[in-house]
Amino acid sequence: MAEKSVKAENSGATASVSQPFEVLVVGGGLAGLSMSVALASAGVSVAVIDREDPDAAVAAPYDGRSSALARGSQQVLATVGVWPFLAAQAQPILDIRVSDGRIGRAASRLFLHYDHQDVTGEPLGYIVENRVTRQAFQTLLPSLPTLTRFAPNELAELERGADASGGRGQNKVQAVLKDGQRITADLVIAADGRNSMLRQAAGIRSTSWDYPQCGIVGTVHHERPHEGVAHEHFLPSGPFALLPMVDDEAGDHRSSLVWTESRELTPHMLALDEADFSEQMQRRFGDSLGTLRMPGKRWSYPLSLMHAERYAGHRLALIGDAAHAIHPIAGQGFNLGLKDVAALSECIVDARRLGLDIASSQVLERYERWRRFDNMALIAATDGLNRLFSNDLPPVRLARDLGLAAVNRMPGLKRFFMNHAMGLVGDLPRLVQGRPL
């Protein structure tokens, strides 16, 4: 029996003849574009529906966010061909310094320091502006003959049909876009964010809660060079991080700000003029980078957690924020999404090579088993860290400071945590290993 997943008001345009694809990706954000490019690089025919105007999505003031790309994530982007288009704007992370602090006071002398020389000698990861990553995808897309992008456009109606009796069968997903165009596919992939319409329409429940925090983000200019060091100070309201970025065209030293603040105080901080806002940053971070200032726009985002009870349904798979959304305390959100991309694309390509139905329950269950434990472990870890460090009780503060110092003095344990932060621990998909599909 056919299963209707989505139905929205159509624009009234005349419907075109259906265009056949193997995979339909709904959502043109970083996860959706990564998924589309990974599959197209292996010859899979893919349609991606992007509601955003591609030109607007690469404009400088689009959203102010940067992403911390773990080493494994960089290998995914390199293997599918995206990395050459953004490498020049990707700042290597050579060291990570984690410390406990209090506003207006020096950070604790007990800290945790990760040095890239203690592992492979390669960067621990990279910091890249999201708009730069989107621009890289936009540059690459025209060179992929099996990928078609419908943008700006939206899904108006989706019907997921019955299973094939055997083999790859015929296309079973029927989609109608807002402008009336029709698409058919074997599998639909939801990359439409934490409020995923496809997840909800498929009846997949989720566990979620809001944190009493917002993330304030933007680009900070500072007097001294960062030397490739990522700083994260834990304050009572949450982590305050400055992540190294490449210098701008004028040679100004820059870092990406991720400032976790209470929801009540965030509007006040955003309303401050540049001088007062810079003073508040300085009080929280200190003077190790000299004078801090933020001449550009600031953004804020409410923080929340969400985890879907399943990552798959009938001819449907969830990736990225449609499957899970975590606290940014460890900067792992996009990295989790890229691991989803790497695992699901491998499951699809392996089944396709064997002539199997790429949307069969066996294929999708393999993907879910592969990713669920890793995602759940990191969701629990980030939630626990946020609760532990967003606490100014003296005994708790002393215990966590001693914990940071203890890990810092245990080389074997510290190397394990560094490899985990680099995304190189566990059952790694081929793309994460830097191997093609």
C-alpha positions as CSV (number, residue, x, y, z in Angstrom):
1,M,0.0,0.0,0.0
2,A,1.3,3.5,-0.8
3,E,2.2,5.6,2.2
4,K,1.7,9.4,2.0
5,S,4.4,11.1,3.9
6,V,4.0,14.8,3.0
7,K,1.3,16.8,1.5
8,A,1.4,20.6,1.3
9,E,-0.4,23.2,-0.8
10,N,0.8,23.1,-4.4
11,S,1.7,26.3,-6.2
12,G,-0.8,25.6,-8.9
13,A,1.8,25.3,-11.6
14,T,1.4,22.8,-14.4
15,A,3.1,19.5,-13.4
16,S,5.9,18.3,-15.7
17,V,6.7,14.8,-16.7
18,S,8.2,12.9,-13.8
19,Q,12.0,12.9,-13.7
20,P,13.5,9.6,-12.5
21,F,16.3,9.5,-9.9
22,E,17.7,6.8,-7.7
23,V,17.8,9.0,-4.6
24,L,15.9,12.2,-3.6
25,V,17.5,14.3,-0.9
26,V,15.2,16.8,0.8
27,G,17.3,19.7,2.3
28,G,20.1,21.7,0.7
29,G,22.1,22.5,3.9
30,L,25.5,21.2,4.5
31,A,24.4,17.7,5.4
32,G,22.1,17.5,2.4
33,L,24.7,18.8,-0.1
34,S,27.3,16.5,1.4
35,M,25.0,13.5,1.0
36,S,24.1,14.5,-2.6
37,V,27.8,15.0,-3.6
38,A,28.9,11.7,-1.9
39,L,26.4,9.7,-3.9
40,A,26.8,11.5,-7.2
41,S,30.6,11.1,-6.9
42,A,29.9,7.3,-7.0
43,G,27.6,7.6,-10.1
44,V,24.3,7.5,-8.2
45,S,21.6,9.7,-9.8
46,V,20.5,12.2,-7.2
47,A,18.0,15.0,-6.9
48,V,18.4,17.5,-4.1
49,I,15.6,20.0,-3.2
50,D,17.0,23.2,-1.6
51,R,14.5,25.8,-0.3
52,E,17.2,28.4,-0.1
53,D,18.4,30.7,-3.0
54,P,21.9,29.4,-3.7
55,D,23.3,32.9,-4.2
56,A,21.9,34.1,-0.9
57,A,23.3,31.1,1.0
58,V,26.9,32.0,0.2
59,A,26.5,35.7,1.0
60,A,28.9,36.9,3.8
61,P,26.1,37.8,6.3
62,Y,24.1,34.6,5.8
63,D,24.3,33.2,9.3
64,G,27.7,34.0,10.9
65,R,28.5,30.4,11.7
66,S,31.7,28.4,11.2
67,S,32.2,24.7,11.6
68,A,34.9,22.7,13.3
69,L,35.8,20.0,10.9
70,A,37.4,16.9,12.5
71,R,40.2,15.2,10.7
72,G,37.9,12.4,9.6
73,S,35.3,14.9,8.3
74,Q,38.1,16.6,6.2
75,Q,38.9,13.3,4.7
76,V,35.2,12.8,3.7
77,L,35.1,16.2,2.0
78,A,38.5,15.6,0.3
79,T,37.5,12.1,-1.0
80,V,34.2,13.4,-2.6
81,G,36.0,16.4,-4.2
82,V,34.9,19.3,-2.1
83,W,38.0,20.0,-0.2
84,P,40.1,21.6,-2.9
85,F,37.5,24.4,-3.3
86,L,37.7,25.4,0.4
87,A,41.2,24.4,1.6
88,A,42.7,27.9,1.2
89,Q,40.0,29.2,3.6
90,A,40.3,26.4,6.1
91,Q,42.4,27.2,9.2
92,P,44.2,24.1,10.7
93,I,43.7,23.5,14.4
94,L,47.1,22.6,15.8
95,D,46.3,22.8,19.5
96,I,43.2,22.8,21.7
97,R,43.3,24.3,25.1
98,V,40.4,23.6,27.5
99,S,40.2,25.4,30.8
100,D,37.8,26.2,33.6
101,G,37.2,29.9,34.4
102,R,35.1,32.5,36.1
103,I,34.0,35.8,34.6
104,G,36.5,38.5,35.3
105,R,39.1,36.1,36.7
106,A,42.0,34.3,35.3
107,A,41.4,30.8,34.0
108,S,42.3,27.9,36.3
109,R,45.9,26.7,36.2
110,L,44.5,23.2,35.8
111,F,43.7,22.7,32.2
112,L,43.7,20.3,29.3
113,H,46.0,20.8,26.3
114,Y,45.8,18.8,23.0
115,D,48.8,19.2,20.8
116,H,48.7,17.8,17.2
117,Q,52.3,16.7,17.5
118,D,51.3,14.2,20.2
119,V,49.3,12.2,17.6
120,T,49.9,12.1,13.8
121,G,51.5,15.5,13.4
122,E,48.6,16.4,11.1
123,P,46.1,19.1,12.1
124,L,43.5,18.0,14.7
125,G,40.9,19.5,12.4
126,Y,40.0,22.7,10.6
127,I,37.8,25.8,11.2
128,V,35.8,26.8,8.1
129,E,33.1,29.4,7.7
130,N,29.8,27.8,6.7
131,R,29.4,30.1,3.8
132,V,32.8,29.1,2.4
133,T,31.8,25.4,2.6
134,R,28.5,26.2,0.8
135,Q,30.4,28.1,-1.9
136,A,32.7,25.1,-2.3
137,F,29.7,22.8,-2.9
138,Q,28.2,25.3,-5.3
139,T,31.4,25.3,-7.3
140,L,31.6,21.6,-7.4
141,L,27.9,20.7,-8.2
142,P,28.0,21.6,-12.0
143,S,30.8,19.0,-12.5
144,L,28.6,16.1,-11.3
145,P,26.5,14.9,-14.2
146,T,24.3,12.6,-12.1
147,L,23.3,15.3,-9.6
148,T,20.4,17.7,-10.2
149,R,19.6,20.6,-7.8
150,F,16.1,22.1,-7.6
151,A,16.7,25.5,-5.9
152,P,15.1,27.5,-4.7
153,N,12.2,25.1,-4.5
154,E,10.3,23.1,-1.9
155,L,8.6,19.7,-1.5
156,A,4.8,20.0,-1.9
157,E,3.8,16.4,-1.8
158,L,5.5,13.0,-1.3
159,E,4.2,9.5,-1.6
160,R,6.3,6.5,-0.6
161,G,5.0,3.4,-2.4
162,A,5.1,-0.3,-1.7
163,D,8.2,-2.5,-1.7
164,A,9.4,-4.2,-4.8
165,S,9.0,-7.9,-5.0
166,G,12.6,-8.5,-5.7
167,G,15.8,-6.8,-7.2
168,R,16.0,-3.1,-7.5
169,G,12.5,-2.8,-8.8
170,Q,10.9,0.4,-10.1
171,N,11.0,3.8,-8.6
172,K,8.7,3.9,-5.6
173,V,9.0,7.5,-4.2
174,Q,6.7,10.0,-6.0
175,A,7.4,13.7,-5.2
176,V,5.7,16.9,-6.4
177,L,7.6,20.2,-6.0
178,K,6.0,23.6,-5.2
179,D,6.5,24.7,-8.8
180,G,4.7,21.6,-10.1
181,Q,7.7,19.5,-11.2
182,R,7.5,15.8,-10.5
183,I,10.3,13.5,-9.3
184,T,10.4,9.8,-8.8
185,A,13.1,7.9,-6.8
186,D,13.9,4.7,-5.0
187,L,14.8,6.3,-1.7
188,V,14.2,9.7,-0.1
189,I,16.7,11.1,2.4
190,A,15.5,13.6,5.0
191,A,18.2,16.3,5.5
192,D,15.6,19.0,6.4
193,G,16.8,19.9,9.9
194,R,15.8,19.3,13.5
195,N,12.2,20.1,12.8
196,S,12.1,17.7,9.9
197,M,8.7,17.6,8.2
198,L,9.6,14.2,6.7
199,R,10.5,12.7,10.0
200,Q,7.2,13.9,11.6
201,A,5.1,12.9,8.6
202,A,6.6,9.4,8.8
203,G,5.5,9.1,12.4
204,I,9.1,8.8,13.8
205,R,9.0,10.2,17.3
206,S,11.9,12.0,18.9
207,T,13.3,12.9,22.3
208,S,14.0,16.5,22.7
209,W,14.5,19.3,25.2
210,D,15.6,22.9,25.2
211,Y,18.6,24.2,27.1
212,P,18.2,27.4,29.0
213,Q,21.0,28.8,26.8
214,C,21.6,30.5,23.5
215,G,24.7,30.4,21.3
216,I,26.1,33.8,20.3
217,V,28.2,33.5,17.2
218,G,30.2,35.8,15.0
219,T,33.8,36.7,13.9
220,V,36.2,38.2,16.4
221,H,39.2,40.2,15.4
222,H,42.1,40.1,17.8
223,E,45.4,41.9,18.3
224,R,47.7,38.8,18.4
225,P,47.9,35.8,16.1
226,H,46.1,32.7,17.4
227,E,48.9,30.3,16.2
228,G,46.3,27.7,15.3
229,V,45.1,27.2,18.9
230,A,41.4,26.6,19.6
231,H,40.4,27.9,23.1
232,E,37.4,26.8,25.1
233,H,36.8,28.3,28.5
234,F,34.0,26.8,30.6
235,L,32.0,29.4,32.4
236,P,28.9,29.1,34.7
237,S,26.6,30.0,31.8
238,G,28.3,27.5,29.4
239,P,31.4,27.3,27.2
240,F,33.0,30.3,25.7
241,A,35.1,29.3,22.7
242,L,37.4,31.2,20.3
243,L,38.2,29.0,17.3
244,P,41.0,30.0,14.9
245,M,40.2,31.3,11.5
246,V,42.4,32.4,8.6
247,D,43.4,36.0,8.6
248,D,41.2,38.3,6.4
249,E,42.3,40.1,3.3
250,A,43.5,43.0,5.3
251,G,45.7,40.7,7.4
252,D,43.6,41.0,10.6
253,H,43.8,38.0,12.9
254,R,40.4,36.4,13.4
255,S,38.6,33.7,15.4
256,S,35.1,32.3,15.3
257,L,33.2,33.1,18.5
258,V,30.8,30.5,20.1
259,W,29.6,32.0,23.3
260,T,27.0,30.1,25.3
261,E,24.9,32.4,27.4
262,S,21.7,32.2,29.3
263,R,18.5,32.9,27.3
264,E,17.6,35.7,29.7
265,L,20.9,37.5,29.3
266,T,21.4,36.9,25.5
267,P,19.1,39.8,24.3
268,H,21.0,42.2,26.5
269,M,24.4,41.1,25.2
270,L,23.2,41.4,21.6
271,A,21.9,44.9,22.2
272,L,25.3,46.2,23.5
273,D,27.3,48.5,21.2
274,E,30.6,47.3,19.8
275,A,32.8,48.7,22.6
276,D,30.7,47.2,25.4
277,F,30.2,43.9,23.7
278,S,34.0,43.7,23.2
279,E,34.5,44.5,26.9
280,Q,32.3,41.6,27.9
281,M,34.2,39.2,25.6
282,Q,37.5,40.4,27.1
283,R,36.2,39.7,30.6
284,R,35.3,36.2,29.7
285,F,38.3,35.3,27.6
286,G,41.3,37.3,29.1
287,D,44.1,39.0,27.2
288,S,46.1,36.1,25.8
289,L,45.1,37.3,22.2
290,G,45.4,41.0,23.1
291,T,42.5,43.3,22.5
292,L,39.3,41.6,21.2
293,R,36.7,43.3,19.0
294,M,33.7,42.3,16.9
295,P,33.2,44.9,14.2
296,G,30.6,42.7,12.2
297,K,27.2,41.3,12.9
298,R,26.3,39.0,15.8
299,W,23.8,36.2,15.7
300,S,22.2,34.0,18.3
301,Y,20.6,30.6,18.2
302,P,18.6,28.9,21.0
303,L,20.3,25.6,22.0
304,S,18.4,22.3,22.2
305,L,18.9,18.6,22.0
306,M,16.9,16.2,19.8
307,H,17.3,12.5,18.9
308,A,15.0,10.5,16.6
309,E,13.9,7.1,17.9
310,R,14.6,5.7,14.5
311,Y,16.8,6.8,11.6
312,A,14.8,5.0,8.9
313,G,11.3,4.4,7.7
314,H,9.7,2.9,4.6
315,R,12.0,4.1,1.7
316,L,13.2,6.9,4.0
317,A,16.5,7.6,5.8
318,L,17.3,10.5,8.2
319,I,20.7,12.2,8.4
320,G,22.2,15.1,10.2
321,D,19.9,17.4,12.3
322,A,16.9,15.5,11.0
323,A,18.1,12.5,13.0
324,H,20.0,14.2,15.9
325,A,20.8,17.7,17.2
326,I,23.3,18.2,20.0
327,H,24.8,20.9,22.2
328,P,27.7,22.7,20.5
329,I,30.0,22.3,23.5
330,A,32.3,20.0,21.6
331,G,31.7,21.4,18.1
332,Q,30.7,18.0,16.7
333,G,27.3,18.7,15.1
334,F,28.4,18.8,11.5
335,N,30.9,16.0,12.1
336,L,28.2,13.7,13.2
337,G,26.2,14.6,10.1
338,L,29.2,13.8,7.8
339,K,29.6,10.4,9.5
340,D,25.9,9.8,8.7
341,V,26.6,10.8,5.1
342,A,29.6,8.5,4.9
343,A,27.8,5.5,6.4
344,L,24.6,5.8,4.5
345,S,26.3,6.5,1.1
346,E,28.4,3.3,1.7
347,C,25.3,1.2,2.4
348,I,23.6,2.6,-0.7
349,V,26.5,2.1,-3.0
350,D,27.3,-1.4,-1.7
351,A,23.7,-2.5,-2.3
352,R,23.6,-0.8,-5.7
353,R,26.7,-2.7,-6.9
354,L,25.0,-6.0,-5.9
355,G,21.8,-5.1,-7.8
356,L,19.8,-4.9,-4.6
357,D,17.0,-2.4,-3.8
358,I,18.9,0.5,-2.2
359,A,15.8,1.3,-0.1
360,S,15.3,-2.2,1.3
361,S,14.9,-2.6,5.1
362,Q,18.1,-4.5,5.2
363,V,20.1,-1.6,3.7
364,L,18.5,1.0,6.0
365,E,18.8,-1.2,9.1
366,R,22.5,-1.6,8.4
367,Y,22.8,2.2,8.3
368,E,20.9,2.7,11.5
369,R,22.8,0.1,13.4
370,W,26.1,1.7,12.2
371,R,25.3,5.2,13.3
372,R,23.0,5.0,16.3
373,F,25.4,4.0,19.1
374,D,28.0,6.5,18.1
375,N,25.4,9.3,17.9
376,M,23.8,8.4,21.2
377,A,27.2,8.2,22.9
378,L,28.2,11.7,21.8
379,I,24.7,13.1,22.6
380,A,25.1,11.8,26.2
381,A,28.6,13.1,26.4
382,T,27.9,16.6,25.3
383,D,24.8,16.9,27.4
384,G,26.7,15.6,30.5
385,L,29.6,18.0,29.9
386,N,27.3,20.9,29.5
387,R,25.6,20.1,32.8
388,L,28.9,19.5,34.6
389,F,30.6,22.6,33.5
390,S,27.6,25.0,33.6
391,N,27.9,24.8,37.3
392,D,29.8,27.1,39.7
393,L,29.6,25.1,42.9
394,P,33.1,25.1,44.4
395,P,33.3,21.3,45.0
396,V,32.1,20.6,41.5
397,R,34.5,23.2,40.0
398,L,37.4,21.6,41.9
399,A,36.5,18.1,40.8
400,R,36.3,19.0,37.1
401,D,39.6,21.0,37.3
402,L,41.3,18.0,38.8
403,G,39.8,15.8,36.1
404,L,41.1,18.1,33.3
405,A,44.6,18.1,34.9
406,A,44.6,14.3,35.4
407,V,43.7,13.7,31.7
408,N,46.4,16.2,30.7
409,R,49.0,14.1,32.6
410,M,48.0,10.7,31.1
411,P,49.5,10.6,27.5
412,G,47.7,7.4,26.5
413,L,44.2,8.6,27.6
414,K,44.8,12.0,26.1
415,R,45.8,10.5,22.7
416,F,42.6,8.4,22.8
417,F,40.5,11.6,23.4
418,M,42.4,13.4,20.6
419,N,41.8,10.6,18.2
420,H,38.1,10.7,19.2
421,A,38.0,14.4,18.6
422,M,39.6,13.9,15.2
423,G,36.7,11.5,14.3
424,L,39.1,8.5,13.9
425,V,37.8,6.1,16.5
426,G,35.3,3.3,16.0
427,D,33.9,1.4,12.9
428,L,34.8,4.1,10.3
429,P,33.1,4.3,6.9
430,R,35.4,4.3,3.9
431,L,35.0,8.0,3.2
432,V,36.0,8.9,6.8
433,Q,39.2,6.8,6.2
434,G,39.9,8.8,3.1
435,R,39.0,5.9,0.8
436,P,36.5,6.2,-2.1
437,L,33.1,4.5,-2.1
